[in-house]
Structures are given as structure tokens and as C-alpha cells.
Amino acid sequence: MAEDSPFIVDADWLEKRLGTPGLTIIDASWYLPAQKRDARAEYDDAHIPGARFLDQDAVSDPDSKLPHTLASPQYFAQYVGSMGVSADDTIVIYDGPGYFSAPRAWWMFRVMGVFQVYILNGGFDHWKAEGRPVTAEQTRIAPCVFYADFDASRVVSLDEMRRIVGRGESQIADARSPGRFAGIDPEPRPGIRSGHMPGARNVPIAALAENGELLPKDRLRKVIEEAGIDLTKPVVTSCGSGITAAAITLALETLGHTDNRLYDGSWTEWGGLSDTPVATGKE
């Protein structure tokens, strides 16, 4: 599946290239509390040979009160440079289930100017199930200088989001579950109101993949269009804290839609304020 996405590589492709100079493999797993999985502990127990672990919390802006805020180019460069990641590398990113948190890391690298960056289809869970090589050995890392070329235009701020919602300037695609989007299920973070931004459309991350693999283009297009998104017009992606919004971004880019941006504060920021408009229901 998803062989027609320019941003996805399969396990055969990666296994054949293990140990190749210039290839960097990153485990970017991150889980919601309800998933009851410890990403770092799982990495320490077993990972693809040569992979290094990217902590989605640690790579975030340390000065932000919100979770997973995109770090400054300087902070990001320092963090991934200490991991031994160069902007000239071919980077392959994976997570456990295959299509959950890896797109966020993919998006961050692209925003920082790296375009030779891909996601492993099926993730590490599939990799292990197929009996492919794994190790518990610590990956040897030689720190390097990472040169970031930050594209701020791909990131939407709170002030911009207020204007977009108020004027209906852009379509909004929300990756949260239907229950959270409709305001039926409570938010996992305390103090956050339930519901969604007026005018937003629900494109649940679970609808974009099957068995950890990105859907083929025809099915992907159908899911997004049936959610009410017009692929000829601009889109802002959003979710709970900025992680899974990037999965919609990757789906859009796979379909050739490039006029998209990500609202980094996402629902944690919007729903955590008292003066932002909130809608409930399916639309």
C-alpha cells in the first residue's frame, strides 16, 4: 500500500539499505496516555539497527506552556545535531503503529528545510512482526552541525487562527477522533473545552491508514473529500496538540495538495482559552 506516495518507503527498501552511509533512521514514537505505551522504553528494548530516538516532548519549544510546540530553528538544529542528524542525510522516520506520530517528525524536518525525509510504511510493529532485524544495542552517535532553513509560512499562530475562523478564510481539517471533535468525548488534558473550531471538518487520523499503512491515493482522496475538504482550496490542519495534524498534512501532500499549513497550538491552545468560539456536533 501507498507505494504511490513520494513520502513513504517500505520495509524491503529500508532493510536493503541498513548501514548505508548518509541514511539516518529515526524512531519518533509518541503515545497518548490512553495507549499505555512507553515510547522510550520500547526503543531501548528493541529498535531498527542504527536508529536513534527522537523525543517528541524534548524536541519541542522548552519555553512554551503548550505541549509539542514547534521549537525555534536554533533549538531544533541543536537538538537533532546532537542526535547526529545532518540536513544532508536521507532520513527515514518510523513510529510503533506506523502512521501516528512519525508524520509530525516528518513535518518538522520539512519545515526546517529537509526534503529527503520519508516515513516507514507499517511502522516498527509491522517490522518486528515480519521478523526483520532489531537490536537493543545503543546506536553510536557522532554529533554534527544541522543547518536549519526554517519556513515559517507553513505554521499557523493563534492570532492567524482567530482570523481564519472568524472570516472563514481557509478550510480546517481536524485529526482528532469523531467523539472529541463533536464534543461528546472529553478532552484528555484537564481544563480543555470539548468541541471544535467553527467551520472545521473532521478527518480522523484513523481514517487515513489501514494496518499502519497510508491508504492508496484513490481511497485517501475519497476520505478527505467525503469529510468536506475541497482539495483545490487552502487547508489548515489541526488536532489535539499538533502531533497528528501532520498526518493530514502528509495525506494532503501525497495527493499533490501543497497549499496547506499546520496550526501548531491546535485544540489544546484553542480549547484552553475562554474567548475562542467552540462548536459541537459533527459539523
DAHU-V368357 format. One line per field, one symbol per residue. ss: DSSP state (~ for helix, > for strand, _ for the rest). psi: psi as a letter, one per 20 degrees, with the letter a starting at -180 (. if undefined). burial: + if it has 16 or more other ideal C-beta (glycine too) atoms within 10 Angstrom, else -. Layout:
ss: ???
psi: ???
burial: ???
This chain:
ss: _______>>_~~~~~~~_____>>>>>_____~~~___~~~~~~~_>____>>___________________~~~~~~~~~~_______>>>>>_______~~~~~~~~~~_____>>>>__~~~~~~~_____>________________~~~>>_~~~~~~~~~~___>>>>___~~~~~_____________>____>>__~~~_>>__>>__~~~~~~~~~~________>>>>______~~~~~~~~~~_____>>>>__~~~~~________>____
psi: qjhjpijpqrhggghhjpjppippppokqqqqhhilpogghhghhprppiqqpoohghiroiiqiqqkpprqhgggggghhhikpqiiqoppqrafhhmfighggggghghjjpimprpopiahgggghjkrprqiqppppoqrppoqnpniiipprgghhgggghikhqqpopirqhgggijgqqqipqjpqqbrppiqqomphhiirpkjppqqgghggggghhijpoiirqppqrbgjifihhhgghgghhjjoimqrpohhbhhggiiqijpppqrai.
burial: ++--+-+++-+--+---------++++++++-------+--++---++-+++++++--++-----++++++-+-+++-+++-+++-+-+-++++++++++++++++++++++-+--+++++++++++----+------+----+-+-+-+---+++----++-++----++++++++--++++---+----++++++-+++++++-+++--++++-+--++--+--+-+-----+++++++++++++++++++++-+--+++++++++++++---+--+----
